[in-house]
Structures are given as C-alpha cells and as structure tokens.
C-alpha cells in the first residue's frame, strides 16, 4: 500500500508493522542494534517496508519531516570536551549505528554556548545532546522555548523532568571509591573539586563521598576539601600542595577527574612522597594516560557506550511521542583499582621537611 501523497516514511512502516519507529530504525539502519530485535519482528518490519515501497532517503525525509537525521552535541569548555572524549566518540558511533550523523560543537564558555543555542533550530537537527557542567545552563522551560520543542537530552546530572537526562551516577561512583579507601584504613581522605564552575558534577561526587564517610562513622571536615579553578593537571598539582600543607594528616585524596589526579600524583612525588605509601590518589574518568604512568592510577570508569545508547534512544522516543516524560537515568560506575591506592600510612606527614 504505497502512500498516495508521497513517499512512505518510517512512521508509516512502523504503523504497518505494528511496532515503534525506534524498532523500525534499528532494523533498517543495519547497525548492531538490529540484533536486539527478534527475527519475527525483523521479518515483519522488512515485509512492511517492502509492501509500502519504503527506502531510506535522508534528504527527502528531512524535507518532509522538517528535521534531519543529524544529532547536535554541544560541549561547553574545551577542558570538559577533552575529559569526556569517550562519551563524544560513543555518541558518534551510536548515532551511526542508527543511520544518523553527529555534529559536535565545543563552546569556549557559557556565553558562547548560549549564543550557539540560538542557532541550533536553524540546523533542523533530529535532537540536541548537552555536555554542560555549569549553573549558567538555561532552565528547562526556557530551553524548550528557545529550541522550539526540539528533543533535548542532558548528559550531565539534571533533576528536572522537563528535560531528559542520562549520565553516570557520580554519587555512586564517588561512594564506592571512598569506601575502597576506608576499607584500606584511610580516615583522613581529602577531595580536590570545583563547586563553583562545575557544580553539577562536583556536588554529586561530594554527596557520595559524604555518604560513605557517614556510614563508616568518620566525621566530615571541610578542611579536607580543596577547591580549584583549573580543571586539569595544574589544578591537581597546585590543589594537592595546598591541601597537604593545610592537612598533613591526609592519607588519601579523591579527585574529580583523571587529569587533576595525575597533577596531584606528580605534586606528591615532587614533594618527596611515595604513592601510595604516603598518599593514595583516586581519579575519575578512566582515561588511558592513567594506565601508562607509574604508579598507574586507580580511577572510576564512566559507562560512555551505555550513556550514548540510552541518550539517542531517549531522543528517538521524544521524537515519537512529544508527551513522553522520561525519568532521569543514572548509569552505575566501575571502580578500577590500580597502583595509586594502598593501605593508609601510620606516621604523620608533618614530620617531613618537604611540607614545612
């Protein structure tokens, strides 16, 4: 039954086969996600497509639908884009498996990001993904108005039900890393973080840290928190030195990303400290650099592939059903234990001349 007023769409195929448009996309894209669909459903979709004379035509489909098969990923700050490179790559792969393409735009700061949002609707994208760890991100209602109802999925923590979100469970990750240190006898655990410009993720990590301390009966001390404004190696290097001068009794330090952790590790070694003999160091993100340095870095792995799959599936559901209101998705993290963590030392570092 060919469509009388033009070429059939994937929605027509879905209706004919009695399945969702997401299922049609899986079957017809040829990607690995087609393996999720049963053989019987696959046959039904292919038969429906043949009956309707459906064939994929991305340009024609975009003209008819008013949107393309392109997903826009906005990452705000180059540092954040670099630290989430695994997620960006995974999004591109997941989109390609569904017959879509990805445009990645990196904004240098919040002002540039907000200006870019105003240009997004003119691109007629399928949907928008956000990597934006800032309090400056527009509120959900304003964002929906500015983007004219474009499906949006935030890849950072967001509690609003008006904007979908899928991200790593940073509180859970920080919790299991803190528990790991506590189980090795650490009582004075520092944390290098940034709750001013990276509040959304830093505060989640702080929550997990505090819960683990509380469950173990270990008092929380703000003096063990070191705020930094540099997101990378320099922040970890300087932040660690400041933390240890203030709290030489610290035996471990948690860092909000791997680059800060590597800076902290280098700072400790330059102070003449042994890692993990004098101080244990934990990173966040499982970047390759941490496997090649010595000692290798204990870290938390972000499930980038699962996040990418879930994010694009959410965009597809939002396209299918404008009334769909998804719950925030939080993917559990994995602790990768390497050489940079070990049992807590017994003596105080205040006796070491390097810290005086």
N, C-alpha and C positions, 0 to 999 in steps of 0.2 A: 504494500500500500504506500506508494510514493506520495509525498506531501504535495498537495495541489498548488500551493502558493510559493514553492521554492524548495531548496534542498533540505532534506531532513537533518535534524540536529541530534546531538547525543541525548538530549531530553526526550526526543521522540523515540529513540531506541530504548531508553530506559522504561518509558511508558509501555511500549510494545512488548518488552521482555518481562515486565513486572518486577523490575529491580531498581535500585537507586542509580542516579547519574554517576556517583562515585564508583559503583561497580562496573558500569559501562566504561569509564575511563581506565580502570585497572585492566580490563580485558582487552581493550582496543589499543592501549598505549604500547603493549609489548614489553613492558618493564617487568622487573622481578615481582612486583606486587600482584601481577596476574595469578601468581601461584597461590595467593590467598583465596582465590575464588574456586569453588568446586567445579569439577568437569561438567556436571549437568547445567549449572548456571552459565558457564562459559559457552556451552553449545547453544543455550537459549539466547544469549546476547548476540552471538555471531549470526544465528539464524534471523533474529530480528533485524540486525543491521543489513543482512542480505535482502530481506523482504522489502525494506524501506529504501534500498539503494544508497545507504549511508556510506560516506567515505570522509576521512579526516581532511579538512581544509581549513587551516588555522586562520588565514587571512579572511576568507569568506565568513567563517564562524564569528570572527571578531566584529566584522561589519554588521552582521545580523544581530548579534547579542548586545553590542555596544561595549564590549570589553574583550581583551586579547587573552592569550594563554601565557602571558608574561607575569611573573611574580616579582615585585619590588621588595628588596631587603634594604632597609635603612639602618646603618650602623652609625652611632654618634660617638665621635672621637676616634682617631686613628689607633690610639692605645687599646681601646675596647675592641675595635675590629681585629687587631692583631691577636689579642688574648682569646678571642672567640673564632679564630680562623677555622677550627674544626667544625663549628656549627655552620659557618658560611658554606664550606665545602659540602657538608652533608645536605644542606638545603638545596644547593645546586644539583646534587645527584638525585635527591628525592623528586625534585621538580622534573628532571629529565626523564625519570622512570615513568612519569605520568604524561609525557609528551608536552611538557611545559618548559619555558626558559626562565632564567633568573637575571634580573638587573640588580647589581649591588651598588649602592651609593653610600659613601662614607662622608659624613659631615664633620668638620673640624670642631664644632661646638654647638651648643643648644640653639643659638641664634640662626646659624646656617641650617640646622635641622628643621626648625620651624618654617623657615623660608622654603625649603625643599618640599615640605608637606603641601604647601600651596600649589606646587606644580604637579604633584602626583596624579590628580584626577585627569589632567590633560594627556597622561600616558595611557589612559584606558587599561590599567592593569587588571589582572584577574584578582589580585589581592595584595595586601601590604603586610610585611613582617617587620617588627621593630626590635632592634638591639640598642636600647636606650636606657642607661642606668643613671637617671637624673630626676630631680624633683621638678625640672622645667618642662617635662613632657606634658602636653596639653591634657586636660581632664577628658574623661571618656566621652561625655556628651558633646563637648566642643570638638573633639577629634572626629566624631561621627558626622557632625555637621560640616566641618571643613572638607572632609573627604567624600561628601555626598553619598553616604551609605556604603562606601567601599569596605569589603570584608578586611578586618584588621586582626592580626594575632601578635600579641606581645611575647617576645622570647625572654623577657625578664619578669621578676615577680610582680604581679598585679592582682589586687583583691577585687577590683570592680567586676561585676557581672555584665556590664555593658560592653566590655572589650574582652575578647577571648585571650587566654594566656596559656602557654605551655613552656615550662622551664625546668631546670634542675632544682631539686629540693635542697637548696643550700643550707637550710637549718638542719636537715637530717645529715647532710654531709659533714657539717661542722661538728655536729653532735658525735658522730662515730669517730671522727679524728680526735676530738677531745677525750673521748672515752679510751681510745687507744693509748694516749699519753698518760691518763690517770692510771690505767692498768699496769703501766710500767713504773709507777711510783711517783709521777710528777704531781706536785701540789701547787707550784707557783708557775702557772702557764700564761705567758704573755700573748698578746694578739696585736698584729700590725694591720690597721684597717683605715678606711676613709669613709666616714659617715656624713661628710658634707657634700661632695660632688658625686659620690657613688652610694647614696643612702639605701637605695632599694635592695641591693645585694649585700652590702656590708652589714646592714641591720639584721638580715636573715641569718647570716653567719654568726653574728653576735648572739642571736637568740639561741641557736643550737649549742654554742659554747657555754652560755649561762645555764641552760637546762642540764647539761652534762655535769657541770660543777655542782649544781644544786642537788642532783641525785646522788652524787658522791659525798655530799656533806662538806664540800670545800667552799669557803667564803669567796664571794666575788669582790675583787678590788679594782677600782677604776685605774689605779696607778699601774696596773699591768696592761692597760690598753695604750697603744701608741698610734695616734692619728698621723697620717701622712697625706701630702697633697700631690706627690709624684707617684704615678700608678705603676711604674716599672722598677727596674733594677736599682736606680738611685734612691727611690723611696724606701726600698728594703734595706739598702746599705746604711743610709743615714738614720732611718727609723729604728733599726736594731741597736745602733750605738746609743741613741738617746734612751731607749727602753732599758738597756742594761746598765747604763750609768745611774738611772733612777731606781731600778730594781735589780741589783746584782744577785739577788737570791733566785731570780727566774732560772728555771732549768729547761724550759721549752718555749718555743714561740710558734704560734699559728699565723699564717699569712693569707691575705685574701686572694692572692694569685701566685702562680709559679715564679713570675719574674721578680716580684717582691721577695719571695722566699729565697731565690738564688742570690739576690742582693744581700739579704740577711746572712746567708751562709758565708758569702765572701767577707762580709764585715766581721763575722765571728772569727774566721780564720786569720784575718789581718790583725785582730786583737790578740792573737796567740791562743785562741780557744779551740778545743777539739770538738768536732761534730761527728758523732753525737755524745762523746764522752763528757764534755762540759755543758753542751746545749743541744737539744733536739730541735729540728726545724721541720715544719709541715707546710707544704704548698697547696695550691688549689688550681686544677685545670688539666693536669697530666700532660703537659707539653713535652715534646721529645727531648728538649735540652736537658731536662731533669734526669734522663736516663744515662747521659754520657759523662756528666761531671762526677767527681768523686769527693765526698760520698754522694751516691745517687739520691735523688730527692723523694722522700715519702710525700704522697700527694693524693688528691681526690679527683677522680675521673668524671667528667661531665658526659652523660649519655647522648652525645651530639646526634647520632643517627636516629635514635628513638624520638628525640625532640623534633628533628626535621620532619620525620614521617608524620608525627602527630600534628605538627603545625600546618602542614599542607592538607592533611585530611580535614582539619578544622576549617581551613579556608574553603574547601570543597563543600562541606556541609553548610557553611554560611551562605555560599552561592546558591545551593539548592533550596534552602529554607531561611528566609530573612527573619523569621520569628525564632529561630533556633538560639537558645541561650545556654552556652556551654559552661560547665564548671571549670575553674582553674585546674590545670593539670600540673602535677609536680612529680617529676621523674626521679627515682632514688639514685644516689651517687654511690660510687665504689671507692673504698679506701685502698690505695696501692702502697703497701708497706715496703720501703727500701732501706737504704743505709743511713739516712739522716736522722732517724729516730732510734733511741735506745733507752736503757734504764736511767732514772734520774740520778744525778751525782749526789754525793753526801756533803761535800765541803762547800762553803760559800765562796763565790767569785770575788767578793770584796777583798780577799787576801791577795789577789793577783795584781801585780804592779800595773798591768796594762789598763786597768779600769779606774785607776786612781786619778 
